Amino acid sequence: MAESGTTSTASTSATEGHASGKYKTEVAVAWTLVAIPLVYGVYHAVKAALQLFGG
């Protein structure tokens, strides 16, 4: 039962809807670090597929 109280407290604080500026910055940096290699990989995959299939 003690864990249930902890879980509801964590979910309540996560759903408040007011994220701090530091949190928003960290999320933006994290998504940038993920997006750059992802876009690079997709670009090269599409480029290779076009060459393979005569595009």
Number of C-alpha atoms within 10 A of each C-alpha: 5 6 8 9 10 11 10 11 11 11 11 11 11 11 9 8 8 8 11 8 9 9 10 11 11 11 12 12 12 11 11 12 11 11 12 10 11 11 11 10 12 11 12 11 12 11 12 13 12 11 10 9 7 7 8
